[in-house]
């Protein structure tokens, strides 16, 4: 089979099904809202700095931030626009975003509870749309097309580079199956098959060393794999002790991202 014969949209959906990726309910993110506001919303965070550097604001007055979380991107960019709209399906995230906007004295940002799957008919078309670290959806083609439809000028999205959120050796150590998720390459190929030639840039996380204690290490593993059992915790304790006893430090999970961006194309010119 040649590459032009592959339906990348269908392949993506099949990959997601095989990965047994389930949609987290809003309540999951509600509980994480305060922590994410502390960890992900610092305007000096290298990810946010690089994201901003890669954007072209020329002629843009309005912004839509899809999967906005605690306003990490939208509030960081608010001074570049007359109006900023953030949407998320987590009420807790939106509450945190509104609180941060008030604390930062940002009057031109407002937030609405909407999911990728909801109708966006009530939203105005904007000059620029962003979807930052929120693109691991069930139907990627539908999501990308929705962004293109909602936007007048340019779209910026970020996707994972690595297929797992944790070192595969650690997953194997506790006896679990390594489940690899779709990466940014699907977005590039789906857009190409639609008739959109996307740009790809990379946002590399700085090396911040490794875990200083076992509790932080096991919390990180549990965040990625969920429902770590007592037996698995014992295995992780042994793994951690062996590594540290030999002078090795267990590195933080890689958080590198690919920015896939494009100039909006009229839908009449797309191959759907």
C-alpha positions as CSV (number, residue, x, y, z in Angstrom):
1,X,0.0,0.0,0.0
2,X,1.3,3.5,-0.9
3,X,1.0,6.4,1.5
4,X,-1.6,8.2,-0.6
5,X,-3.8,5.1,-0.3
6,X,-3.9,5.3,3.6
7,X,-6.9,6.9,5.2
8,X,-5.1,8.6,8.1
9,X,-8.3,9.8,9.8
10,X,-9.6,6.2,9.9
11,X,-6.2,4.9,11.0
12,X,-6.1,7.4,13.9
13,X,-9.5,6.3,15.1
14,X,-8.5,2.7,15.0
15,X,-5.3,3.5,16.9
16,X,-7.3,5.3,19.6
17,X,-9.6,2.3,19.9
18,X,-6.7,-0.2,20.1
19,X,-5.1,2.0,22.8
20,X,-8.3,1.8,24.9
21,X,-8.1,5.5,25.4
22,X,-11.2,6.6,27.3
23,X,-12.4,10.1,27.7
24,X,-11.9,11.5,31.1
25,X,-15.0,13.0,32.7
26,X,-15.0,16.7,33.6
27,X,-14.9,15.8,37.3
28,X,-11.4,14.4,36.7
29,X,-10.1,17.7,35.5
30,X,-12.1,19.7,38.1
31,X,-10.0,18.1,40.8
32,X,-6.8,19.0,38.9
33,X,-7.7,22.6,38.2
34,X,-5.8,24.2,41.1
35,X,-2.7,22.1,40.6
36,X,-2.6,22.8,36.8
37,X,-3.0,26.5,37.4
38,X,0.2,26.3,39.5
39,X,2.1,24.0,37.2
40,X,1.0,25.0,33.7
41,X,0.0,28.6,33.8
42,X,3.2,30.4,34.7
43,X,3.7,32.9,31.9
44,X,7.5,32.3,32.1
45,X,7.1,28.6,31.6
46,X,9.3,27.6,28.7
47,X,6.4,25.9,26.9
48,X,4.3,29.0,27.0
49,X,7.2,31.2,26.0
50,X,8.0,29.1,23.0
51,X,4.3,28.7,22.0
52,X,4.0,32.5,21.9
53,X,7.2,32.8,19.9
54,X,5.9,30.5,17.2
55,X,2.7,32.5,16.6
56,X,2.0,35.2,14.0
57,X,-0.3,37.8,15.4
58,X,-0.5,39.9,12.3
59,X,-4.0,41.3,11.6
60,X,-5.5,39.3,14.5
61,X,-7.9,40.8,17.0
62,X,-9.7,37.8,18.4
63,X,-8.6,34.4,19.9
64,X,-10.3,31.1,20.6
65,X,-8.6,28.8,23.1
66,X,-10.0,25.2,22.9
67,X,-9.5,23.1,25.9
68,X,-8.3,26.2,27.7
69,X,-7.9,24.6,31.1
70,X,-7.0,27.2,33.7
71,X,-6.4,29.8,31.0
72,X,-2.7,28.9,30.5
73,X,-2.6,30.0,26.8
74,X,-5.5,32.4,26.6
75,X,-4.5,34.6,29.6
76,X,-0.8,34.5,28.5
77,X,-1.8,35.9,25.1
78,X,-4.7,38.2,26.2
79,X,-2.6,41.4,25.7
80,X,-2.3,40.6,22.0
81,X,-6.0,40.6,21.3
82,X,-9.1,42.7,21.8
83,X,-11.1,39.6,22.8
84,X,-10.1,36.2,24.0
85,X,-12.5,33.3,24.4
86,X,-11.6,30.1,26.3
87,X,-13.7,27.0,26.2
88,X,-13.4,23.8,28.2
89,X,-15.7,21.0,29.3
90,X,-14.4,21.2,32.9
91,X,-16.3,23.7,35.1
92,X,-13.5,23.6,37.6
93,X,-10.9,24.6,35.0
94,X,-13.2,27.5,33.9
95,X,-13.7,28.7,37.4
96,X,-9.9,28.7,37.9
97,X,-9.5,30.6,34.6
98,X,-12.0,33.3,35.5
99,X,-10.4,33.7,39.0
100,X,-6.9,34.1,37.4
101,X,-8.3,36.6,34.8
102,X,-9.7,38.7,37.7
103,X,-6.5,38.4,39.7
104,X,-4.4,39.4,36.7
105,X,-6.7,42.3,35.8
106,X,-7.5,40.9,32.3
107,X,-11.0,42.2,31.3
108,X,-11.0,41.0,27.7
109,X,-11.1,37.3,28.4
110,X,-14.2,35.3,29.0
111,X,-14.8,31.5,29.3
112,X,-17.6,29.2,28.3
113,X,-18.3,25.5,29.1
114,X,-18.1,23.7,25.8
115,X,-16.5,20.5,24.7
116,X,-15.0,19.5,21.4
117,X,-18.1,17.5,20.6
118,X,-20.6,20.3,21.4
119,X,-22.0,22.7,18.9
120,X,-20.0,25.9,18.7
121,X,-22.8,27.7,16.9
122,X,-23.0,30.3,19.7
123,X,-19.3,31.2,19.3
124,X,-18.2,33.9,16.9
125,X,-15.6,33.2,14.2
126,X,-12.2,34.4,15.4
127,X,-9.0,35.4,13.8
128,X,-6.8,32.8,15.5
129,X,-7.7,29.5,17.2
130,X,-5.4,27.5,19.5
131,X,-5.7,24.0,20.9
132,X,-2.8,23.6,23.3
133,X,-2.2,20.0,24.7
134,X,-5.9,19.3,24.1
135,X,-5.9,17.4,20.8
136,X,-6.0,13.7,21.9
137,X,-9.6,13.4,20.8
138,X,-11.7,10.5,19.5
139,X,-12.0,12.0,16.0
140,X,-9.0,14.1,15.1
141,X,-10.1,15.0,11.6
142,X,-13.4,16.4,12.9
143,X,-11.6,18.4,15.5
144,X,-9.1,19.9,13.0
145,X,-11.9,20.7,10.5
146,X,-13.9,22.3,13.3
147,X,-10.9,24.6,14.2
148,X,-10.5,25.5,10.5
149,X,-14.2,26.4,10.2
150,X,-14.2,28.5,13.3
151,X,-11.2,30.6,12.3
152,X,-10.4,33.3,9.8
153,X,-6.6,33.5,9.7
154,X,-4.5,30.9,11.5
155,X,-4.7,27.8,13.7
156,X,-2.1,26.6,16.2
157,X,-2.3,23.1,17.8
158,X,0.1,21.1,19.9
159,X,0.3,17.3,20.0
160,X,2.5,14.7,21.7
161,X,5.8,13.7,20.1
162,X,6.3,10.5,22.3
163,X,3.6,7.8,22.1
164,X,3.6,7.3,25.9
165,X,3.6,9.7,28.8
166,X,6.0,7.6,30.8
167,X,9.2,5.7,30.3
168,X,8.2,2.4,28.6
169,X,10.8,0.5,30.7
170,X,8.9,1.5,33.8
171,X,5.6,0.3,32.4
172,X,7.2,-3.1,31.6
173,X,8.8,-3.2,35.0
174,X,5.5,-3.4,36.7
175,X,4.2,-5.9,34.2
176,X,1.7,-3.7,32.3
177,X,1.2,-3.6,28.6
178,X,2.8,-0.7,26.9
179,X,0.0,1.2,25.2
180,X,1.3,3.7,22.6
181,X,-1.0,6.6,21.7
182,X,-1.2,8.5,18.4
183,X,1.3,11.3,17.9
184,X,1.5,14.6,16.0
185,X,2.3,12.8,12.7
186,X,-1.4,11.9,12.3
187,X,-2.4,15.6,12.4
188,X,0.1,16.4,9.7
189,X,-1.1,13.6,7.5
190,X,-4.8,14.2,8.0
191,X,-4.4,17.9,7.2
192,X,-2.4,17.1,4.1
193,X,-5.1,14.7,2.9
194,X,-7.6,17.5,3.5
195,X,-5.6,19.9,1.3
196,X,-3.8,21.8,4.1
197,X,-0.1,22.0,4.2
198,X,0.7,22.4,7.8
199,X,3.9,23.8,9.5
200,X,5.5,21.7,12.2
201,X,7.7,23.2,15.0
202,X,8.8,21.6,18.2
203,X,8.6,22.7,21.8
204,X,11.2,20.9,23.8
205,X,11.0,20.8,27.5
206,X,14.2,21.8,29.3
207,X,15.9,19.0,31.2
208,X,14.8,19.6,34.8
209,X,16.6,16.6,36.3
210,X,14.7,13.8,38.1
211,X,12.7,12.8,41.1
212,X,14.1,13.6,44.5
213,X,11.9,11.2,46.4
214,X,9.9,8.0,45.9
215,X,6.5,9.7,46.6
216,X,6.9,12.1,43.8
217,X,8.0,9.3,41.5
218,X,5.1,7.0,42.2
219,X,2.6,9.9,42.0
220,X,3.9,10.7,38.5
221,X,3.5,7.0,37.5
222,X,0.0,6.9,38.9
223,X,-1.0,10.1,37.1
224,X,0.0,8.5,33.8
225,X,-1.1,4.9,34.3
226,X,-3.9,5.3,36.9
227,X,-4.9,2.9,39.7
228,X,-1.5,1.7,40.7
229,X,-1.9,-1.4,42.9
230,X,0.0,-2.0,46.2
231,X,1.9,-4.8,44.4
232,X,2.9,-2.4,41.6
233,X,3.9,0.2,44.2
234,X,6.2,-2.4,45.8
235,X,7.8,-3.1,42.4
236,X,8.3,0.7,41.8
237,X,9.8,1.1,45.3
238,X,12.4,-1.7,44.4
239,X,13.0,-0.1,41.0
240,X,13.5,3.3,42.6
241,X,15.8,2.0,45.3
242,X,18.0,0.1,42.9
243,X,18.3,3.1,40.6
244,X,19.2,5.6,43.3
245,X,21.5,3.1,45.1
246,X,23.6,3.0,41.9
247,X,23.8,6.8,41.7
248,X,21.2,7.1,38.9
249,X,18.4,9.6,39.1
250,X,15.0,8.7,37.5
251,X,14.3,11.4,35.0
252,X,11.0,13.3,34.8
253,X,8.8,12.1,32.0
254,X,9.5,13.8,28.7
255,X,7.0,16.5,27.9
256,X,8.0,17.5,24.4
257,X,5.4,18.8,22.0
258,X,4.9,19.3,18.3
259,X,3.2,22.5,17.2
260,X,1.1,21.8,14.0
261,X,-0.2,25.1,12.6
262,X,-1.7,26.3,9.4
263,X,-3.2,29.2,7.5
264,X,-7.0,28.8,7.3
265,X,-8.2,27.3,4.0
266,X,-11.7,27.9,2.7
267,X,-13.8,24.7,3.1
268,X,-14.8,24.7,-0.6
269,X,-11.1,24.1,-1.4
270,X,-10.7,21.2,1.0
271,X,-10.9,17.5,0.2
272,X,-13.3,16.0,2.7
